[in-house]
Amino acid sequence: MARPATRLVAVAVCVTVLAVAALGGGARAQQLSTAYYDGSCPHVYDTVRRVIQEARTGDPRIPASLLRLHFHDCFVTGCDASLLLDETLTMRSEKAAGPNDGSVRGLPVVDDIKAALEEACPGVVSCADILALAAEISVELAGGPYWRVMLGRRDGMAADFDGAQNLPDPKESLRDLKKKFADLGLDDTDFVALQGAHTIGRAQCLSIQDRLYNFSNTEQPDPTLDNAYLAELRQRCPAGDGSNTGLNDLDPATPDTFDNSYYANIQRNRGLLRSDQAMLSAPEEGSESTAPIVGQFASSQAQFFQSFATAMIKMGNIAPLTGSMGEVRRSCRVVNSS
């Protein structure tokens, strides 16, 4: 697998790891490798990178969208590309679940990547591995860290609509969010680092409307919001418009650059989502364990990059299917039997 010549951060990991994750049943031991496609599809990295670069030229939001796809996939039944499956007569799609409906983007880019890989090495590269590679490449192209992606996942055969309904929600309490991460083996440092994915991308007004006008049913704004920032957000997200899908930069300082300014925003009470600001400003919900990490990442981009890459590797190892489990889909939207 070809590797980029320039790296902001390289994470040292063993070529092969044994990832054990308990999800939906007992613990399963799985083996992934950075060299998995070296013989069967040696240009997989370059192919994925090329398609993303082309898509990013016409849509600067694509890196954030592809990164989010990997996250939303791994948090439901593990990293098995179940998120990508279309609805059928007998199966509800995860894409139709509340946290994904109307907000999941980048699916045509995944289709384009799969088509290019099927042409180059048919039946070899799984959709689950495409999501993992696309996430790393998207971060790197946006200026973030590089890490060696563990590969060898196979694709799941079914979606889990109910599981997708329980994805981490930016309106949830910090305590509940930390528990959802901890349940998957991700500690507080991983949680704060992965939240740093919000250094790129956009969020709809729907996600913050309550913070601007009726926080916790008080008919007042969230008191942790900087006043000037509150005024800016109210201009873009008017009161009473509960269906407002207008977009706001998750990191208004550098919206399309992967850097640590996201954490500096939080220190200025300019975290866009409740879940962003709560990491610093919600002691009643356990921010005493996350606030110091926010401070560390705000003061050291290198430390943030290292922790983010490590957390992404850990997240990518959540309950992968390997060996004879699952399949390698010909189309990421349907199982092969259909």
Phi and psi in degrees as GROMACS dihedral restraints (atoms count N, CA, C in turn):
[ dihedral_restraints ]
;  ai    aj    ak    al  type     phi  dphi    fc
    3     4     5     6     1   -66.1    20    10
    4     5     6     7     1   147.5    20    10
    6     7     8     9     1  -123.2    20    10
    7     8     9    10     1   146.3    20    10
    9    10    11    12     1   -67.0    20    10
   10    11    12    13     1   149.9    20    10
   12    13    14    15     1   -75.4    20    10
   13    14    15    16     1   -30.0    20    10
   15    16    17    18     1  -109.5    20    10
   16    17    18    19     1   131.4    20    10
   18    19    20    21     1  -133.9    20    10
   19    20    21    22     1   133.7    20    10
   21    22    23    24     1   -79.2    20    10
   22    23    24    25     1   -38.8    20    10
   24    25    26    27     1  -143.4    20    10
   25    26    27    28     1   133.4    20    10
   27    28    29    30     1  -114.4    20    10
   28    29    30    31     1   128.1    20    10
   30    31    32    33     1   -98.9    20    10
   31    32    33    34     1   124.5    20    10
   33    34    35    36     1   -82.2    20    10
   34    35    36    37     1   116.5    20    10
   36    37    38    39     1  -135.1    20    10
   37    38    39    40     1   158.1    20    10
   39    40    41    42     1   -63.9    20    10
   40    41    42    43     1   149.7    20    10
   42    43    44    45     1   -60.4    20    10
   43    44    45    46     1   -33.3    20    10
   45    46    47    48     1  -127.2    20    10
   46    47    48    49     1   133.0    20    10
   48    49    50    51     1  -120.4    20    10
   49    50    51    52     1   153.9    20    10
   51    52    53    54     1  -107.1    20    10
   52    53    54    55     1   108.6    20    10
   54    55    56    57     1  -102.1    20    10
   55    56    57    58     1   123.6    20    10
   57    58    59    60     1  -112.5    20    10
   58    59    60    61     1   121.7    20    10
   60    61    62    63     1  -134.8    20    10
   61    62    63    64     1   134.6    20    10
   63    64    65    66     1   -98.7    20    10
   64    65    66    67     1   115.2    20    10
   66    67    68    69     1  -151.9    20    10
   67    68    69    70     1   122.5    20    10
   69    70    71    72     1    62.9    20    10
   70    71    72    73     1    31.7    20    10
   72    73    74    75     1   147.0    20    10
   73    74    75    76     1  -153.8    20    10
   75    76    77    78     1   -74.1    20    10
   76    77    78    79     1   176.0    20    10
   78    79    80    81     1   -72.1    20    10
   79    80    81    82     1   143.4    20    10
   81    82    83    84     1  -126.5    20    10
   82    83    84    85     1   130.9    20    10
   84    85    86    87     1   -92.9    20    10
   85    86    87    88     1   126.4    20    10
   87    88    89    90     1  -131.0    20    10
   88    89    90    91     1   150.2    20    10
   90    91    92    93     1  -119.0    20    10
   91    92    93    94     1   125.7    20    10
   93    94    95    96     1  -122.1    20    10
   94    95    96    97     1   158.8    20    10
   96    97    98    99     1  -145.8    20    10
   97    98    99   100     1   142.0    20    10
   99   100   101   102     1   -70.5    20    10
  100   101   102   103     1   -18.2    20    10
  102   103   104   105     1  -101.8    20    10
  103   104   105   106     1    14.3    20    10
  105   106   107   108     1   -56.1    20    10
  106   107   108   109     1   -39.1    20    10
  108   109   110   111     1  -102.0    20    10
  109   110   111   112     1    10.1    20    10
  111   112   113   114     1   -57.1    20    10
  112   113   114   115     1   -36.8    20    10
  114   115   116   117     1   -93.9    20    10
  115   116   117   118     1   -36.3    20    10
  117   118   119   120     1   -88.1    20    10
  118   119   120   121     1   -25.5    20    10
  120   121   122   123     1  -156.9    20    10
  121   122   123   124     1    70.8    20    10
  123   124   125   126     1   -64.0    20    10
  124   125   126   127     1   -19.7    20    10
  126   127   128   129     1  -103.6    20    10
  127   128   129   130     1    22.4    20    10
  129   130   131   132     1   -60.2    20    10
  130   131   132   133     1   -44.7    20    10
  132   133   134   135     1   -61.1    20    10
  133   134   135   136     1   -48.5    20    10
  135   136   137   138     1   -63.0    20    10
  136   137   138   139     1   -36.8    20    10
  138   139   140   141     1   -66.0    20    10
  139   140   141   142     1   -47.4    20    10
  141   142   143   144     1   -61.6    20    10
  142   143   144   145     1   -44.1    20    10
  144   145   146   147     1   -61.2    20    10
  145   146   147   148     1   -42.7    20    10
  147   148   149   150     1   -62.2    20    10
  148   149   150   151     1   -46.0    20    10
  150   151   152   153     1   -64.0    20    10
  151   152   153   154     1   -41.0    20    10
  153   154   155   156     1   -67.5    20    10
  154   155   156   157     1   -40.3    20    10
  156   157   158   159     1   -59.6    20    10
  157   158   159   160     1   -42.9    20    10
  159   160   161   162     1   -64.3    20    10
  160   161   162   163     1   -43.0    20    10
  162   163   164   165     1   -67.3    20    10
  163   164   165   166     1   -37.8    20    10
  165   166   167   168     1   -66.1    20    10
  166   167   168   169     1   -27.9    20    10
  168   169   170   171     1   -61.1    20    10
  169   170   171   172     1   -38.6    20    10
  171   172   173   174     1   -93.2    20    10
  172   173   174   175     1   -14.1    20    10
  174   175   176   177     1  -148.5    20    10
  175   176   177   178     1    98.3    20    10
  177   178   179   180     1   -66.0    20    10
  178   179   180   181     1   -10.6    20    10
  180   181   182   183     1   -82.5    20    10
  181   182   183   184     1   -10.0    20    10
  183   184   185   186     1   -57.8    20    10
  184   185   186   187     1   -43.7    20    10
  186   187   188   189     1   -56.6    20    10
  187   188   189   190     1   -44.4    20    10
  189   190   191   192     1   -64.6    20    10
  190   191   192   193     1   -39.0    20    10
  192   193   194   195     1   -65.6    20    10
  193   194   195   196     1   -41.9    20    10
  195   196   197   198     1   -69.6    20    10
  196   197   198   199     1   -37.7    20    10
  198   199   200   201     1   -61.9    20    10
  199   200   201   202     1   -42.4    20    10
  201   202   203   204     1   -65.3    20    10
  202   203   204   205     1   -36.2    20    10
  204   205   206   207     1   -59.3    20    10
  205   206   207   208     1   -43.9    20    10
  207   208   209   210     1   -63.7    20    10
  208   209   210   211     1   -44.2    20    10
  210   211   212   213     1   -60.0    20    10
  211   212   213   214     1   -50.4    20    10
  213   214   215   216     1   -69.2    20    10
  214   215   216   217     1   -24.1    20    10
  216   217   218   219     1   -74.4    20    10
  217   218   219   220     1   -49.4    20    10
  219   220   221   222     1   -65.7    20    10
  220   221   222   223     1   -28.5    20    10
  222   223   224   225     1   -80.5    20    10
  223   224   225   226     1    -1.7    20    10
  225   226   227   228     1  -127.8    20    10
  226   227   228   229     1   110.2    20    10
  228   229   230   231     1    60.0    20    10
  229   230   231   232     1    17.6    20    10
  231   232   233   234     1    85.7    20    10
  232   233   234   235     1   179.5    20    10
  234   235   236   237     1   -82.9    20    10
  235   236   237   238     1    80.1    20    10
  237   238   239   240     1  -129.1    20    10
  238   239   240   241     1    12.7    20    10
  240   241   242   243     1    61.9    20    10
  241   242   243   244     1    21.4    20    10
  243   244   245   246     1   -63.5    20    10
  244   245   246   247     1   -28.0    20    10
  246   247   248   249     1   -59.5    20    10
  247   248   249   250     1   -30.1    20    10
  249   250   251   252     1   -80.5    20    10
  250   251   252   253     1   -12.5    20    10
  252   253   254   255     1   -70.2    20    10
  253   254   255   256     1   134.2    20    10
  255   256   257   258     1   -75.9    20    10
  256   257   258   259     1   160.6    20    10
  258   259   260   261     1   -66.9    20    10
  259   260   261   262     1   144.2    20    10
  261   262   263   264     1  -127.9    20    10
  262   263   264   265     1   179.5    20    10
  264   265   266   267     1   -64.9    20    10
  265   266   267   268     1   -23.7    20    10
  267   268   269   270     1  -115.9    20    10
  268   269   270   271     1     3.0    20    10
  270   271   272   273     1  -144.3    20    10
  271   272   273   274     1   127.5    20    10
  273   274   275   276     1   -83.5    20    10
  274   275   276   277     1   138.0    20    10
  276   277   278   279     1   -80.8    20    10
  277   278   279   280     1   143.9    20    10
  279   280   281   282     1   -63.3    20    10
  280   281   282   283     1   -25.0    20    10
  282   283   284   285     1   -65.5    20    10
  283   284   285   286     1   -20.4    20    10
  285   286   287   288     1   -89.5    20    10
  286   287   288   289     1    -6.8    20    10
  288   289   290   291     1   -70.0    20    10
  289   290   291   292     1   154.1    20    10
  291   292   293   294     1   -49.5    20    10
  292   293   294   295     1   -49.3    20    10
  294   295   296   297     1   -66.0    20    10
  295   296   297   298     1   -16.6    20    10
  297   298   299   300     1  -109.0    20    10
  298   299   300   301     1   -30.0    20    10
  300   301   302   303     1   -60.5    20    10
  301   302   303   304     1   120.9    20    10
  303   304   305   306     1    80.0    20    10
  304   305   306   307     1    -1.5    20    10
  306   307   308   309     1  -127.6    20    10
  307   308   309   310     1   -17.4    20    10
  309   310   311   312     1   -71.4    20    10
  310   311   312   313     1   128.3    20    10
  312   313   314   315     1  -130.0    20    10
  313   314   315   316     1   168.5    20    10
  315   316   317   318     1    89.5    20    10
  316   317   318   319     1     1.7    20    10
  318   319   320   321     1   -62.5    20    10
  319   320   321   322     1   -40.4    20    10
  321   322   323   324     1   -62.9    20    10
  322   323   324   325     1   -30.2    20    10
  324   325   326   327     1   -67.7    20    10
  325   326   327   328     1   -40.9    20    10
  327   328   329   330     1   -60.6    20    10
  328   329   330   331     1   -42.2    20    10
  330   331   332   333     1   -58.9    20    10
  331   332   333   334     1   -42.9    20    10
  333   334   335   336     1   -65.5    20    10
  334   335   336   337     1   -39.9    20    10
  336   337   338   339     1   -62.6    20    10
  337   338   339   340     1   -46.5    20    10
  339   340   341   342     1   -61.1    20    10
  340   341   342   343     1   -43.2    20    10
  342   343   344   345     1   -61.6    20    10
  343   344   345   346     1   -42.3    20    10
  345   346   347   348     1   -64.5    20    10
  346   347   348   349     1   -39.3    20    10
  348   349   350   351     1   -74.2    20    10
  349   350   351   352     1   -34.5    20    10
  351   352   353   354     1   -65.7    20    10
  352   353   354   355     1   -31.4    20    10
  354   355   356   357     1   -72.6    20    10
  355   356   357   358     1   -39.4    20    10
  357   358   359   360     1   -78.4    20    10
  358   359   360   361     1   -42.6    20    10
  360   361   362   363     1  -149.5    20    10
  361   362   363   364     1    80.8    20    10
  363   364   365   366     1   -60.7    20    10
  364   365   366   367     1   137.8    20    10
  366   367   368   369     1    70.7    20    10
  367   368   369   370     1    19.3    20    10
  369   370   371   372     1  -109.2    20    10
  370   371   372   373     1   -51.0    20    10
  372   373   374   375     1   -93.9    20    10
  373   374   375   376     1   124.3    20    10
  375   376   377   378     1   -75.9    20    10
  376   377   378   379     1   157.7    20    10
  378   379   380   381     1   -67.9    20    10
  379   380   381   382     1   -32.6    20    10
  381   382   383   384     1   -63.4    20    10
  382   383   384   385     1   -41.1    20    10
  384   385   386   387     1   -70.4    20    10
  385   386   387   388     1   -33.0    20    10
  387   388   389   390     1   -59.6    20    10
  388   389   390   391     1   -43.8    20    10
  390   391   392   393     1   -63.4    20    10
  391   392   393   394     1   -40.5    20    10
  393   394   395   396     1   -65.6    20    10
  394   395   396   397     1   -44.0    20    10
  396   397   398   399     1   -66.6    20    10
  397   398   399   400     1   -42.6    20    10
  399   400   401   402     1   -62.5    20    10
  400   401   402   403     1   -36.4    20    10
  402   403   404   405     1   -64.5    20    10
  403   404   405   406     1   -47.5    20    10
  405   406   407   408     1   -63.8    20    10
  406   407   408   409     1   -46.8    20    10
  408   409   410   411     1   -64.4    20    10
  409   410   411   412     1   -38.3    20    10
  411   412   413   414     1   -62.2    20    10
  412   413   414   415     1   -43.7    20    10
  414   415   416   417     1   -63.0    20    10
  415   416   417   418     1   -45.6    20    10
  417   418   419   420     1   -63.6    20    10
  418   419   420   421     1   -44.3    20    10
  420   421   422   423     1   -64.5    20    10
  421   422   423   424     1   -26.5    20    10
  423   424   425   426     1   -85.1    20    10
  424   425   426   427     1     2.0    20    10
  426   427   428   429     1   103.9    20    10
  427   428   429   430     1     5.6    20    10
  429   430   431   432     1   -92.1    20    10
  430   431   432   433     1  -166.9    20    10
  432   433   434   435     1   -76.1    20    10
  433   434   435   436     1   159.2    20    10
  435   436   437   438     1  -108.1    20    10
  436   437   438   439     1   141.0    20    10
  438   439   440   441     1  -142.6    20    10
  439   440   441   442     1   155.9    20    10
  441   442   443   444     1   -75.8    20    10
  442   443   444   445     1   116.7    20    10
  444   445   446   447     1   -81.0    20    10
  445   446   447   448     1   126.6    20    10
  447   448   449   450     1   -74.4    20    10
  448   449   450   451     1   133.4    20    10
  450   451   452   453     1  -130.8    20    10
  451   452   453   454     1   165.9    20    10
  453   454   455   456     1   120.5    20    10
  454   455   456   457     1     8.5    20    10
  456   457   458   459     1   -69.9    20    10
  457   458   459   460     1   150.8    20    10
  459   460   461   462     1  -114.5    20    10
  460   461   462   463     1   166.7    20    10
  462   463   464   465     1   -91.5    20    10
  463   464   465   466     1   140.2    20    10
  465   466   467   468     1   -70.6    20    10
  466   467   468   469     1   163.6    20    10
  468   469   470   471     1  -104.9    20    10
  469   470   471   472     1    -2.2    20    10
  471   472   473   474     1  -151.5    20    10
  472   473   474   475     1   152.1    20    10
  474   475   476   477     1   -90.7    20    10
  475   476   477   478     1   162.7    20    10
  477   478   479   480     1  -128.4    20    10
  478   479   480   481     1    86.0    20    10
  480   481   482   483     1   -58.9    20    10
  481   482   483   484     1   -46.3    20    10
  483   484   485   486     1   -63.5    20    10
  484   485   486   487     1   -39.9    20    10
  486   487   488   489     1   -63.0    20    10
  487   488   489   490     1   -38.8    20    10
  489   490   491   492     1   -67.7    20    10
  490   491   492   493     1   -25.9    20    10
  492   493   494   495     1   -65.3    20    10
  493   494   495   496     1   -20.5    20    10
  495   496   497   498     1  -104.9    20    10
  496   497   498   499     1    19.4    20    10
  498   499   500   501     1   -60.8    20    10
  499   500   501   502     1   151.7    20    10
  501   502   503   504     1   -52.1    20    10
  502   503   504   505     1   133.0    20    10
  504   505   506   507     1  -115.6    20    10
  505   506   507   508     1   130.8    20    10
  507   508   509   510     1   -61.5    20    10
  508   509   510   511     1   -13.7    20    10
  510   511   512   513     1   -92.4    20    10
  511   512   513   514     1    -5.4    20    10
  513   514   515   516     1   -72.4    20    10
  514   515   516   517     1   161.8    20    10
  516   517   518   519     1   -67.8    20    10
  517   518   519   520     1   153.2    20    10
  519   520   521   522     1   -58.3    20    10
  520   521   522   523     1   -40.1    20    10
  522   523   524   525     1   -60.4    20    10
  523   524   525   526     1   -44.2    20    10
  525   526   527   528     1   -67.4    20    10
  526   527   528   529     1   -38.8    20    10
  528   529   530   531     1   -64.4    20    10
  529   530   531   532     1   -45.3    20    10
  531   532   533   534     1   -61.4    20    10
  532   533   534   535     1   -36.4    20    10
  534   535   536   537     1   -66.2    20    10
  535   536   537   538     1   -40.8    20    10
  537   538   539   540     1   -61.8    20    10
  538   539   540   541     1   -38.5    20    10
  540   541   542   543     1   -70.6    20    10
  541   542   543   544     1   -44.2    20    10
  543   544   545   546     1   -62.6    20    10
  544   545   546   547     1   -35.2    20    10
  546   547   548   549     1   -62.4    20    10
  547   548   549   550     1   -20.8    20    10
  549   550   551   552     1  -105.6    20    10
  550   551   552   553     1    14.4    20    10
  552   553   554   555     1    84.6    20    10
  553   554   555   556     1    16.6    20    10
  555   556   557   558     1  -106.8    20    10
  556   557   558   559     1   120.1    20    10
  558   559   560   561     1   -85.5    20    10
  559   560   561   562     1  -174.7    20    10
  561   562   563   564     1   -62.2    20    10
  562   563   564   565     1   -38.2    20    10
  564   565   566   567     1   -64.5    20    10
  565   566   567   568     1   -42.3    20    10
  567   568   569   570     1   -60.9    20    10
  568   569   570   571     1   -44.0    20    10
  570   571   572   573     1   -59.4    20    10
  571   572   573   574     1   -51.0    20    10
  573   574   575   576     1   -65.3    20    10
  574   575   576   577     1   -38.5    20    10
  576   577   578   579     1   -66.2    20    10
  577   578   579   580     1   -44.9    20    10
  579   580   581   582     1   -68.0    20    10
  580   581   582   583     1   -30.9    20    10
  582   583   584   585     1   -60.5    20    10
  583   584   585   586     1   -26.1    20    10
  585   586   587   588     1   -64.3    20    10
  586   587   588   589     1    -9.8    20    10
  588   589   590   591     1   -59.0    20    10
  589   590   591   592     1   -19.8    20    10
  591   592   593   594     1   -74.0    20    10
  592   593   594   595     1     6.4    20    10
  594   595   596   597     1   -72.8    20    10
  595   596   597   598     1   -12.4    20    10
  597   598   599   600     1  -130.4    20    10
  598   599   600   601     1   157.2    20    10
  600   601   602   603     1   102.9    20    10
  601   602   603   604     1  -177.3    20    10
  603   604   605   606     1  -132.4    20    10
  604   605   606   607     1   161.0    20    10
  606   607   608   609     1  -134.4    20    10
  607   608   609   610     1   144.1    20    10
  609   610   611   612     1   -74.7    20    10
  610   611   612   613     1   154.3    20    10
  612   613   614   615     1   -56.3    20    10
  613   614   615   616     1   -31.0    20    10
  615   616   617   618     1   -53.5    20    10
  616   617   618   619     1   -31.3    20    10
  618   619   620   621     1   -76.1    20    10
  619   620   621   622     1   -17.5    20    10
  621   622   623   624     1  -126.5    20    10
  622   623   624   625     1     1.1    20    10
  624   625   626   627     1   -54.6    20    10
  625   626   627   628     1   -42.2    20    10
  627   628   629   630     1   -66.7    20    10
  628   629   630   631     1   -33.5    20    10
  630   631   632   633     1   -65.5    20    10
  631   632   633   634     1   -27.6    20    10
  633   634   635   636     1   -86.4    20    10
  634   635   636   637     1   -27.2    20    10
  636   637   638   639     1  -133.2    20    10
  637   638   639   640     1   -28.1    20    10
  639   640   641   642     1  -149.4    20    10
  640   641   642   643     1    61.6    20    10
  642   643   644   645     1   -70.6    20    10
  643   644   645   646     1   126.7    20    10
  645   646   647   648     1    51.4    20    10
  646   647   648   649     1    36.5    20    10
  648   649   650   651     1    60.2    20    10
  649   650   651   652     1    33.1    20    10
  651   652   653   654     1   -97.2    20    10
  652   653   654   655     1    -6.4    20    10
  654   655   656   657     1    60.1    20    10
  655   656   657   658     1    23.6    20    10
  657   658   659   660     1  -131.3    20    10
  658   659   660   661     1   158.3    20    10
  660   661   662   663     1   -72.3    20    10
  661   662   663   664     1   165.4    20    10
  663   664   665   666     1   -60.7    20    10
  664   665   666   667     1   120.0    20    10
  666   667   668   669     1   -66.4    20    10
  667   668   669   670     1   -14.3    20    10
  669   670   671   672     1   -83.1    20    10
  670   671   672   673     1    -7.6    20    10
  672   673   674   675     1   -77.3    20    10
  673   674   675   676     1   130.0    20    10
  675   676   677   678     1   -55.9    20    10
  676   677   678   679     1   135.3    20    10
  678   679   680   681     1   -61.6    20    10
  679   680   681   682     1   -43.0    20    10
  681   682   683   684     1   -66.1    20    10
  682   683   684   685     1   -38.8    20    10
  684   685   686   687     1   -67.5    20    10
  685   686   687   688     1   -39.8    20    10
  687   688   689   690     1   -57.3    20    10
  688   689   690   691     1   -44.6    20    10
  690   691   692   693     1   -62.3    20    10
  691   692   693   694     1   -41.5    20    10
  693   694   695   696     1   -62.4    20    10
  694   695   696   697     1   -45.2    20    10
  696   697   698   699     1   -67.4    20    10
  697   698   699   700     1   -36.1    20    10
  699   700   701   702     1   -65.6    20    10
  700   701   702   703     1   -30.9    20    10
  702   703   704   705     1   -65.8    20    10
  703   704   705   706     1   -38.3    20    10
  705   706   707   708     1   -83.6    20    10
  706   707   708   709     1   -23.8    20    10
  708   709   710   711     1  -127.5    20    10
  709   710   711   712     1    82.3    20    10
  711   712   713   714     1   -63.2    20    10
  712   713   714   715     1   152.6    20    10
  714   715   716   717     1   -65.4    20    10
  715   716   717   718     1   147.8    20    10
  717   718   719   720     1    82.4    20    10
  718   719   720   721     1    -5.9    20    10
  720   721   722   723     1   -99.4    20    10
  721   722   723   724     1    79.2    20    10
  723   724   725   726     1   -70.1    20    10
  724   725   726   727     1   -11.2    20    10
  726   727   728   729     1  -105.9    20    10
  727   728   729   730     1    15.6    20    10
  729   730   731   732     1   -67.1    20    10
  730   731   732   733     1   116.6    20    10
  732   733   734   735     1  -103.7    20    10
  733   734   735   736     1    16.7    20    10
  735   736   737   738     1   -57.2    20    10
  736   737   738   739     1   150.5    20    10
  738   739   740   741     1  -104.2    20    10
  739   740   741   742     1   145.6    20    10
  741   742   743   744     1  -130.8    20    10
  742   743   744   745     1   138.5    20    10
  744   745   746   747     1   -64.6    20    10
  745   746   747   748     1   129.4    20    10
  747   748   749   750     1   -66.0    20    10
  748   749   750   751     1   -32.0    20    10
  750   751   752   753     1  -126.9    20    10
  751   752   753   754     1    92.2    20    10
  753   754   755   756     1   -64.1    20    10
  754   755   756   757     1   -20.2    20    10
  756   757   758   759     1   -71.7    20    10
  757   758   759   760     1   -48.9    20    10
  759   760   761   762     1  -140.1    20    10
  760   761   762   763     1    77.2    20    10
  762   763   764   765     1   -65.0    20    10
  763   764   765   766     1   -26.2    20    10
  765   766   767   768     1  -116.0    20    10
  766   767   768   769     1    12.3    20    10
  768   769   770   771     1  -114.2    20    10
  769   770   771   772     1   129.9    20    10
  771   772   773   774     1   -83.1    20    10
  772   773   774   775     1   103.5    20    10
  774   775   776   777     1  -149.4    20    10
  775   776   777   778     1  -170.9    20    10
  777   778   779   780     1   -98.1    20    10
  778   779   780   781     1    12.3    20    10
  780   781   782   783     1   -66.6    20    10
  781   782   783   784     1   -22.1    20    10
  783   784   785   786     1   -53.0    20    10
  784   785   786   787     1   -42.5    20    10
  786   787   788   789     1   -74.1    20    10
  787   788   789   790     1   -34.3    20    10
  789   790   791   792     1   -64.4    20    10
  790   791   792   793     1   -36.3    20    10
  792   793   794   795     1   -59.8    20    10
  793   794   795   796     1   -44.4    20    10
  795   796   797   798     1   -61.7    20    10
  796   797   798   799     1   -39.5    20    10
  798   799   800   801     1   -64.3    20    10
  799   800   801   802     1   -22.3    20    10
  801   802   803   804     1   -97.4    20    10
  802   803   804   805     1    14.4    20    10
  804   805   806   807     1    60.2    20    10
  805   806   807   808     1    36.6    20    10
  807   808   809   810     1  -119.7    20    10
  808   809   810   811     1    33.1    20    10
  810   811   812   813     1   -75.2    20    10
  811   812   813   814     1   125.3    20    10
  813   814   815   816     1   -68.2    20    10
  814   815   816   817     1   -49.4    20    10
  816   817   818   819     1   -90.4    20    10
  817   818   819   820     1   153.1    20    10
  819   820   821   822     1   -57.0    20    10
  820   821   822   823     1   -40.8    20    10
  822   823   824   825     1   -65.5    20    10
  823   824   825   826     1   -26.2    20    10
  825   826   827   828     1   -69.1    20    10
  826   827   828   829     1   -56.7    20    10
  828   829   830   831     1   -68.6    20    10
  829   830   831   832     1   -31.1    20    10
  831   832   833   834     1   -60.8    20    10
  832   833   834   835     1   -26.9    20    10
  834   835   836   837     1   -61.4    20    10
  835   836   837   838     1   -22.8    20    10
  837   838   839   840     1  -109.2    20    10
  838   839   840   841     1   -32.8    20    10
  840   841   842   843     1  -117.6    20    10
  841   842   843   844     1    21.2    20    10
  843   844   845   846     1  -128.9    20    10
  844   845   846   847     1    68.4    20    10
  846   847   848   849     1   -60.6    20    10
  847   848   849   850     1   -28.8    20    10
  849   850   851   852     1   -69.7    20    10
  850   851   852   853     1   -12.8    20    10
  852   853   854   855     1  -114.2    20    10
  853   854   855   856     1     9.5    20    10
  855   856   857   858     1   100.4    20    10
  856   857   858   859     1    20.8    20    10
  858   859   860   861     1   -72.4    20    10
  859   860   861   862     1    -5.8    20    10
  861   862   863   864     1   -64.2    20    10
  862   863   864   865     1   -21.8    20    10
  864   865   866   867     1   -91.2    20    10
  865   866   867   868     1   -19.8    20    10
  867   868   869   870     1  -103.2    20    10
  868   869   870   871     1   -28.0    20    10
  870   871   872   873     1   -58.4    20    10
  871   872   873   874     1   -43.1    20    10
  873   874   875   876     1   -62.5    20    10
  874   875   876   877     1   -32.9    20    10
  876   877   878   879     1   -70.5    20    10
  877   878   879   880     1   -39.7    20    10
  879   880   881   882     1   -56.3    20    10
  880   881   882   883     1   -45.5    20    10
  882   883   884   885     1   -62.6    20    10
  883   884   885   886     1   -40.9    20    10
  885   886   887   888     1   -62.6    20    10
  886   887   888   889     1   -45.3    20    10
  888   889   890   891     1   -70.2    20    10
  889   890   891   892     1   -33.1    20    10
  891   892   893   894     1   -65.8    20    10
  892   893   894   895     1   -31.9    20    10
  894   895   896   897     1   -92.4    20    10
  895   896   897   898     1   -15.0    20    10
  897   898   899   900     1  -141.4    20    10
  898   899   900   901     1   104.0    20    10
  900   901   902   903     1   -65.3    20    10
  901   902   903   904     1   -35.9    20    10
  903   904   905   906     1   -61.6    20    10
  904   905   906   907     1   -40.6    20    10
  906   907   908   909     1   -67.1    20    10
  907   908   909   910     1   -40.4    20    10
  909   910   911   912     1   -60.9    20    10
  910   911   912   913     1   -48.4    20    10
  912   913   914   915     1   -59.6    20    10
  913   914   915   916     1   -44.4    20    10
  915   916   917   918     1   -62.4    20    10
  916   917   918   919     1   -45.5    20    10
  918   919   920   921     1   -68.8    20    10
  919   920   921   922     1   -36.0    20    10
  921   922   923   924     1   -65.6    20    10
  922   923   924   925     1   -46.2    20    10
  924   925   926   927     1   -62.0    20    10
  925   926   927   928     1   -43.1    20    10
  927   928   929   930     1   -61.3    20    10
  928   929   930   931     1   -43.4    20    10
  930   931   932   933     1   -66.3    20    10
  931   932   933   934     1   -36.1    20    10
  933   934   935   936     1   -66.7    20    10
  934   935   936   937     1   -37.7    20    10
  936   937   938   939     1   -64.3    20    10
  937   938   939   940     1   -43.6    20    10
  939   940   941   942     1   -63.0    20    10
  940   941   942   943     1   -43.4    20    10
  942   943   944   945     1   -64.2    20    10
  943   944   945   946     1   -39.3    20    10
  945   946   947   948     1   -67.2    20    10
  946   947   948   949     1   -13.2    20    10
  948   949   950   951     1   -97.9    20    10
  949   950   951   952     1    13.7    20    10
  951   952   953   954     1   -76.3    20    10
  952   953   954   955     1   110.1    20    10
  954   955   956   957     1    44.0    20    10
  955   956   957   958     1    54.1    20    10
  957   958   959   960     1   -72.0    20    10
  958   959   960   961     1   151.1    20    10
  960   961   962   963     1   -92.2    20    10
  961   962   963   964     1   131.0    20    10
  963   964   965   966     1  -138.5    20    10
  964   965   966   967     1   177.4    20    10
  966   967   968   969     1    63.8    20    10
  967   968   969   970     1  -122.3    20    10
  969   970   971   972     1   -94.8    20    10
  970   971   972   973     1     0.9    20    10
  972   973   974   975     1   -76.4    20    10
  973   974   975   976     1   145.6    20    10
  975   976   977   978     1    63.3    20    10
  976   977   978   979     1  -149.5    20    10
  978   979   980   981     1  -158.0    20    10
  979   980   981   982     1   173.7    20    10
  981   982   983   984     1  -105.3    20    10
  982   983   984   985     1   105.8    20    10
  984   985   986   987     1   -67.0    20    10
  985   986   987   988     1   143.9    20    10
  987   988   989   990     1   -77.6    20    10
  988   989   990   991     1   -34.0    20    10
  990   991   992   993     1  -124.8    20    10
  991   992   993   994     1   135.3    20    10
  993   994   995   996     1   -70.1    20    10
  994   995   996   997     1   -13.3    20    10
  996   997   998   999     1   -90.1    20    10
  997   998   999  1000     1   -17.0    20    10
  999  1000  1001  1002     1  -141.1    20    10
 1000  1001  1002  1003     1   151.4    20    10
 1002  1003  1004  1005     1   -73.2    20    10
 1003  1004  1005  1006     1   156.8    20    10
 1005  1006  1007  1008     1   -63.4    20    10
 1006  1007  1008  1009     1   -32.7    20    10
 1008  1009  1010  1011     1   -64.0    20    10
 1009  1010  1011  1012     1   -20.5    20    10
